[in-house]
């Protein structure tokens, strides 16, 4: 574990310093995170997680009930220097941006306050089955309870464990989406991208998807959904967590994703009644997506100002212990600390 953290710390510091020098990072892979720019019809339940302290998009996530978002734990949990979880950050540190394909514009009318953050109790208790790729079970999953519901987006259903038996085998088609880095030359992010990929390997709790010429996630896509299309319906099959340990590029060698169906019971049990195995999510009997109400504004000052390169580097140093976790950086977890 220690060696892994050191390796990724050095890796991210190197990326940070090249950013300060405005040099282009070297990569042998496509510069697109997930294939193409998305349209409003491509959002489904995909949302962005905004960091108010750093004034930037931190991660991605997915709406699973009108007032409940599923994301990666490393996006919202503070870690000690030894990677020991210290618990979720205060919820006021973040807001959720829903219904926008360009959350980088920081339109505060689409910010939703977070009331409570619940992360998996065994997050970072690593059960690594493949020491080469790091594939195993890091329990990189968390729930964000919103102060007010999002009524102008339709939550995306979870793939159930029984459906996963036949639909998440190697070779199965999936769709990757997120708001992370989509251009490795400019490190641009904050715009919905999506692309087709497939499952290359699957264990019980994690799977390897994309890369190798297919779409892949990148920095800032942590917590973003891995969708599977089942009889024309988008379902949440996974959550982007990190890059494989044996990757030699920033992005493009595939994504280790949480297998959401394997955490189905945890999600339902932790949802405080918002999720049910048999009933679609609703608020006071109203079905989401059928009507639009004025979205709540966050209690924060939001502008389009971007942190400078030194602030970007500082973010990398702070979060490098969570390693290329597709936030900005377990062992490569992907939270965006990039403001490019």
N, C-alpha and C positions, 0 to 999 in steps of 0.2 A: 504493500500500500504506500509506504513512504517513498519508495523508488518511483512509483507511478506518479505521485503528486509532484515530485521534483522534476520528473521528465516533462510533465505538462506545464509546470510553472515556467521552465526554461523556454518551452515551445511558445507559450503565450507572450512572454516577455519579448521574445524575438519578433513576434507578429506586431506587438505594440510599438517597438522601436522602429520597425520599418514603416509603420503608419505615421509616426512622428516625423520621419524623414520624407513622407509622402512617396515612398517607393512602392512599386507594385509587388504584391506577394507572389511568390512562384508557385505554380500549380500545374499539374499535367491534366487536370480535369476541366470539364465544362464550367463556365463561370456562372451558370444559372442554378440557383438553389433548387427550384422545382419546375423547370420547364418553361413556363410562360406566365405573363401577368394575368391575374384573375379578374373576373368581372363580378358584379353583385350577385349574379346567379351562382358563382363558384364559392361563395362564402359558406353556405350551409350553416354550420354552427361555429365556424372558426372565428376566434376573437384574438385581440392583442392584449398583452399585459404591459401596462405602462408603469414605469418607475418614476414616482414623483420627485424623489430626491435627486436623481440623475437627469430627470427630464428627458427620458428616452424610452423607446420600446425595449422592454426587458426580455420578454418571451412571447410565445403564442399559447393558445389554449382552445378549448371547445366548449360551447354551451350545451349542457345536458339536461337542464331544466331552466325555466325562465329566470330563476335567481341562483343558479348553480353552475359553476365552471370547473371543468376538469383540466389540470395542467400537470407539469412535472414538479416534483417536490423540491428539486434543487433550485428552482426559480424563486421559491418563496421561503426557504428554510435557511437560517444562518448557520454556518459551519465554523467550528473552531479551527485553529491552525493544523490540528491533527485530523481534520475531517470529521470530528465528532459533532453530530447535530446538536445545536443549542436551542432548537425550537423554531417555529415560524417567526418571521419578522412581524412587526406590528402591521395590521391590515391597512392602516392609513398610509403606509409607505407606497401602496400600489393603487391603481384603479384599472378597471377593465374597459377597453374600447370595443364596442360591439356595433356591427352594422356598417363598418367602414372598410373599403378596400385600400384606402390611403391613410391609415392612422398616423403616419409620419407627419401629416399636416396638423396634428394635435388639436382637432376641433373639440373643444371641451363639452359640446352638447351631446357627445356620444360617450362620455366617460361615466362609468358606473362605480360607485363606492363599494368597497368590500367590507363586510361586517365581521366575518370570521374566516380564518384559514385553518384547515385541517389537513395535516400531512400524515402519511402512513407511519405508524408507530415504530416500525423497524426500518425506516429509510436509512440507507448507508450501512445496514448490516449485510455485507456483501457475501452472497453465495455464488461465487464465480465457478462455472462449470467448464468454461473454455479459457484457459490462461492466455491463449494467443490473442483472441479477439476481445476478451473480457465479458463475453456473453454469459448470462447467468440470472441473477436476481438481485437488483439493488433497491427494489421497491420505490422507484422514483415516480411517485404519484401523489397528488394532493387535490383537495377540493377548495374552491373559493365560494363562500356564501355572500351573495350580493345584498346590499341594503334594499334595493328596489329591483323588481323584475324587468327583464328585457322583453317587451311585448311585441317588438317589430322584427324579431328573428325567431325562426322555428328551431327549437333544440334538436340535436341529432341523437337518435337512439343508439344505445350501446349494443354491440354484438354480444350475444349470449354465449356461454361456454359450449352449449350443444351446437350452435351454428359454427363456432370456431373449429370444431373437429374436422369439418370438411372444407372449410373456406379459407383456412390459413395454412395450408400445406405449402411446401416449397414450390415456387412457380406461380402461386396465387397472385392475381393482379390487385394492386392497391393504388390509392391516390394520396400523394403527400401534399400538404398545404402548410403555409406559415407566413410570417411577416419578417423573417430573418434575412440575412445577407443573400442577395441573388446575383451579385456581380463581384467576383473576386478581384477584379482589377481596381474597382473603386470602393469596394466594401459597402456599396449601397444597400440599404435595408428599409423596412417600414412600409413595404407595398406587398399586398397579397400576391403570392405566387403559388402555382400548383403544377404537378406533373405526374405522369404515370410511372409506376415502378412495380416491383414484384418482391415477394418474400423469397429470399435465398436460403435462409435457415431459420428454423423455429424451435425453441425450447419451450418449456411450460410457461415461464413468466416473461421471457424476452425473445425477440426475434430480430433478425438482421434483414433490412429491406433497402432497396435502391442501390445507387452507385454502380460502378462498372459500366458506365455509358447510359444508365437510366437516371431518372431524376433522383436527387438526393437533398437532404436537409442541410442546413448550415447554421452558423452562429445567429441566434435569435429565434430559431425555429423550435427550440426546446418547448415541450408541452403541447406542441401543435399536433393535430389529429392525423393519424394514418387511417384513411377511409377505405372501406371495402364496399363495393356496390352489390347489394343483394336484391335481386329481382327488381332492379331499377331504383332501389332505396339506398341512400348513403347511410352506412353504419360506422360507428367508431370501433375500429379493430385494434388500434394501437396509439401510443403517444411517443413522439420523438424524445429521446433521452440524451444520446451521446454518439460520438463516433467510435468505431472499433479501435482497440488498443494498438493493433498492428498497422493502422493507417499512417501513411507518410505524407499526407496532404491535409490542408485545412478542412476541406470538404470534397466529397466526390467518391470516397471509398465505401459508402454505405452508412446506414444509420442503425444503431441499436435502439429498438423501440420497445416500450412496455407493452406486453400483450394484455390489452384491456379486459377481454373476457375472463382471464385468470384472476382478475381483481373485481369481478362483477359483484360478488357478495359483499366485499369490503366497501365498494362504492354505495350500494344500496343501504347497507347497515350504517354507514357514516353520513348519509344524506339527510338525516333528521326528518324523514318522511317525505322528502321531495322526490325520491325515486321509488318506483314500485316495479316489481317484475312483471306485473300484468296490466297496469294502467299507464297511459301516457302522462307526462308531466303537465301540470296546469296550476294556475294561481286563481283561487276563488272560483273554480269552475270554468275559467276562461282559457281557451286553448291559445297558446302563443302562436304568433305569425298571422293571426286572423284580424288583428287590429293594431293600430299604432297609437301609442300615447307619447306625450312629451317625455323624452328620456331625462333622467335626473342629471344634474350637473355635479361635478366633483367639487369638493371643498378645497380647491387648490388653484393656484395661478398657473395657467398653462400658456406657453407661447411656442413659437417655432424655433426658438434659439437652440442651437446645437452645442454641446460641450466641445471644448477644444481638444486637440490631440493629447494633451497631457492629462486631461480629465478622462479621456478614453483609456489611456495607459493605466491610470490609477484604478479604473474599474476592472481592468484585466488583472491587476495585481491582487485586488481584493477578492475576486472571484476565482482566481486560478486554482485554488485548493479544491474547487468543485470540478475540476479539471475539464478537454474539448467537449463539455456538456453543451449540447446545441442550444445554449443560452448564450453565453460566450464562454464556451467551455465546458458521473463518477467515472473519473478517469477521463474523460473527455466530455462531461455533461454540458448542453448547448444553450446557455443564457446569453442574450445580447448585451455585451458590454461595449459594443461598437456603436458609435454615433455617426458613422460615415453616411 
